[in-house]
Amino acid sequence: MSQSQLQLVADWERQKEQKLSQDFQVAQHYAMENKQKLSGLENYRLDYLRQAQNKAQQGVGSQTFSQHQQFIGKLDKACELQMQNLNQALIVADQRKAQWLRQQQKRKAVELLLDKQALAKQKLEQKQEQMMLDE
C-alpha cells in the first residue's frame, strides 16, 4: 500500500475514532443525567415519606393514609424504572467506550505503519545520497 493510500486510511481511522469518542461522551452524559434523575427521585421519595410519617403521627384518616402509601408505591416503581434506565445507560456507555478504545488501537496501528514507512523511505534516501557521494 502506498504512503498516500495509507495516509487516507489513517485519516479515515482518525475520523472514526473522533466519532466514537463523541458517541462515548454522549453516552456518558446520558448516564450521568439518569443518575441525577434517580438521585432526585430517591430524595423526593424520602422527603415525601418523612412528611407522610409526620402526618401519620399527628393523626390522619385511613383514606389519606392509604393515598400516601399508594403514592409512595408509585415513587418506588418510578425509582425502580429509573434504576433500570441508569443500568442500561451505563451498559451503553461501557460499550461505546470499548468501541472507542478498539478504534483508537486501529488508528495507532495505522499510524505506526505510516511511521515505519516514512522511516524506511528516509533510510533509502540516505542510502541513495551516500551512494551518490561515494561515486
C-alpha positions in Angstrom: 0.0 0.0 0.0 1.4 3.4 -1.0 2.1 6.1 1.5 -0.7 8.3 0.2 -3.2 5.4 0.4 -2.1 4.6 3.9 -2.4 8.2 4.8 -6.0 8.2 3.6 -6.7 5.1 5.7 -5.1 6.8 8.7 -7.3 9.9 8.2 -10.4 7.7 7.9 -9.5 5.8 11.1 -8.9 9.1 12.9 -12.3 10.4 11.9 -13.9 7.1 13.0 -12.1 7.4 16.4 -13.3 11.0 16.8 -16.9 9.9 16.1 -16.7 7.1 18.5 -15.2 9.3 21.1 -18.1 11.7 20.7 -20.6 8.8 20.9 -18.9 7.7 24.2 -19.1 11.2 25.6 -22.8 11.5 24.7 -23.5 8.1 26.4 -21.6 9.2 29.5 -23.6 12.4 29.7 -26.8 10.4 29.3 -25.8 8.0 32.1 -25.0 11.0 34.3 -28.4 12.5 33.6 -30.1 9.3 34.6 -28.0 9.1 37.8 -29.1 12.6 38.7 -32.8 11.8 38.0 -32.6 8.7 40.1 -31.0 10.7 43.0 -33.7 13.3 42.7 -36.5 10.7 42.7 -34.9 9.0 45.8 -34.6 12.3 47.6 -38.2 13.2 46.8 -39.4 9.8 48.0 -37.5 10.2 51.3 -38.9 13.7 51.8 -42.4 12.6 51.0 -42.1 9.5 53.3 -40.9 11.8 56.2 -43.9 14.1 55.6 -46.3 11.2 55.5 -44.8 9.8 58.7 -45.2 13.2 60.4 -48.8 13.5 59.3 -49.5 9.9 60.5 -48.1 10.8 63.9 -50.5 13.8 64.0 -53.3 11.6 63.1 -54.8 11.2 59.6 -57.8 9.3 58.2 -57.4 5.8 56.8 -58.2 7.1 53.3 -55.5 9.7 53.4 -53.0 7.2 54.9 -53.9 4.8 52.0 -53.4 7.5 49.4 -49.9 8.3 50.9 -49.0 4.6 50.8 -50.2 4.3 47.2 -48.1 7.4 46.2 -45.0 6.0 47.9 -45.6 2.8 46.0 -45.7 4.7 42.7 -42.5 6.5 43.7 -40.8 3.2 44.5 -41.8 1.9 41.0 -40.5 5.2 39.4 -37.2 4.7 41.3 -37.0 1.1 40.1 -37.6 2.1 36.5 -35.1 4.9 36.7 -32.6 2.5 38.2 -33.2 0.2 35.1 -32.7 3.2 32.8 -29.4 4.1 34.6 -28.1 0.5 34.4 -28.9 0.4 30.7 -27.2 3.8 30.1 -24.1 2.5 32.0 -24.0 -0.6 29.8 -24.3 1.5 26.7 -21.6 3.9 27.9 -19.3 0.9 28.6 -19.9 -0.5 25.1 -19.2 2.9 23.5 -16.0 3.2 25.5 -14.9 -0.3 24.3 -15.7 0.6 20.7 -13.7 3.9 21.0 -10.7 2.2 22.6 -10.7 -0.5 19.9 -10.8 2.2 17.2 -8.0 4.0 19.0 -5.9 0.9 18.7 -6.6 0.6 15.0 -5.7 4.2 14.4 -2.4 3.8 16.3 -1.6 0.7 14.3 -2.1 2.5 11.0 -0.1 5.5 12.2 2.7 3.2 13.4 2.8 1.6 9.9 2.9 5.1 8.4 5.9 6.0 10.7 7.7 2.8 9.7 7.2 3.5 6.0 8.4 7.1 6.4 11.5 5.8 8.3 12.2 3.2 5.6 11.8 5.9 2.9 14.2 8.2 4.8 16.8 5.4 5.2 16.5 4.6 1.5 17.0 8.2 0.5 20.0 8.5 2.9 21.5 5.3 1.3 21.0 6.7 -2.2 22.5 10.0 -1.2 25.5 8.2 0.3 25.9 6.2 -2.8 25.9 9.4 -4.9 28.5 10.9 -2.6 30.7 7.8 -2.8 30.7 8.0 -6.7 
